[in-house]
Amino acid sequence: MKTEYIISPSILSADFSKLGEQINVAEAAGAGWIHIDVMDGHFVPNITMGPFIVETCRRITNLPIDVHLMIESPENMVEAFAKAGADVLYVHVENSPNLYNLLSRIRSLGCRPGLVLNPSTPALLLEPVLHLIDVVMVMSVNPGFSGQVFIPEVTPKITQIRRMMDLINPEAVIAIDGGITAETLPATLQAGAQVFIAASAVFKHPQGIAAGINELRSCFPD
């Protein structure tokens, strides 16, 4: 079976005065998901979006919406984001002590559970809950801001996680987030990533959103 590769543009770098138009352009150009970064100013040093933005995006597009919760006490907010229209809800292994309950609750709310690893977090922390996860997101920058430079040292972690998943949960996929460009994407693809989250490379591409997505998609095998 042919592997499906997905570009998930992060609206963190979008022009919010034209959000609907920009999401529509991304969708027409071949985006597979729409990514929303939620930050609370505590878990990461930035404040961004809440359930209202997810609800707004849900009205704009029928594409799956994957929501990255970079917040303290995510268990208090997953229901609100699920009701707003999220399809995938990512929580961090670093600040979610009751992962069994939290991941199971995300699925019970009708969302696909995702788990995130920061660049310095070892892959082995996934193993106890890997059977509960639909998506593993490997951060290739320290979370908090778009436009950061890709950390190449995380690439072997993708391969390590893929091997673990093939034994425990082969249907799960790996997403990569942080500094993804046409230059950095190929190595992560070769390592085993299938979902590529890109902010600046799409919404701030000098030739426009469609050109940014097409440039990323050109890295995929035929």
C-alpha positions, -999 to +999 in steps of 0.1 A: +000+000+000+013+034-009+023+056+020+002+088+024+022+119+031+005+150+045+014+187+046-003+204+076+002+241+073+004+258+107-017+290+108+007+304+134+024+321+104-008+330+086-021+366+080-051+366+103-067+395+085-071+370+056-073+337+075-103+322+055-087+331+022-053+317+032-067+284+045-087+280+013-056+286-009-037+261+012-064+235+008-067+241-030-029+237-032-029+203-016-027+207+022-040+176+039-046+190+074-047+224+090-025+228+121-033+250+150-007+259+177-022+266+211+002+282+236-006+296+271+024+316+280+033+291+308+043+258+293+059+277+264+069+314+263+041+326+240+003+331+239-016+323+208-050+307+201-079+291+219-110+270+210-126+300+192-100+299+165-105+261+161-142+267+157-135+294+131-112+272+111-138+244+113-163+267+095-137+276+069-125+241+059-135+204+059-099+193+062-089+176+094-077+201+120-048+190+142-044+210+174-012+211+193-018+219+230+013+236+244-005+244+277-004+235+313-030+211+325-042+201+291-068+177+306-088+208+316-091+219+279-094+189+257-132+188+258-134+225+247-111+219+218-129+187+208-163+205+208-147+233+188-140+209+159-105+194+164-098+161+147-064+154+162-055+166+197-018+166+206-006+167+242+030+167+255+046+138+273+066+164+294+036+178+312+009+151+311+015+128+341-017+108+336-012+099+300-033+068+300-064+087+312-058+117+290-052+099+258-082+077+264-103+107+271-093+124+239-104+093+219-137+092+239-143+128+228-142+117+191-106+130+184-075+111+174-050+112+203-015+126+195+015+128+218+044+153+214+081+150+222+103+180+226+137+179+210+155+167+242+129+142+253+138+106+247+117+084+225+115+056+251+090+077+271+064+069+245+066+031+249+041+026+277+013+045+259+022+039+223-008+016+218-031+045+227-017+070+201-027+077+165+000+103+159+034+110+174+047+145+169+085+150+170+094+186+177+124+197+156+126+231+174+119+240+210+082+249+210+069+285+214+076+304+181+074+299+144+103+306+121+129+287+142+158+267+127+155+229+123+174+208+148+189+180+128+198+159+158+162+149+162+161+130+129+174+097+144+146+099+169+120+096+141+136+063+130+137+050+166+100+058+170+090+043+137+107+010+148+088+011+181+055+018+164+060-010+138+061-035+167+034-020+189+011+002+168+019+001+131-011+021+120+001+052+139+019+079+120+048+103+128+044+141+124+074+164+124+071+200+134+097+228+134+118+244+107+103+222+080+113+234+045+121+218+012+157+215+025+149+198+058+119+177+049+136+149+028+158+137+057+127+135+080+107+117+053+135+092+049+136+087+087+099+078+087+079+109+091+045+111+072+030+143+084+049+175+079+038+206+098+051+238+083+043+275+091+067+300+076+076+277+046+039+279+036+024+311+048+055+333+044+068+317+012+080+346-011+060+333-040+029+326-020+011+299-001+005+276-031+041+278-041+052+269-006+030+238-004+040+228-039+077+231-030+072+208+000+051+183-019+078+181-046+099+163-019+075+134-018+082+103-039+060+097-069 
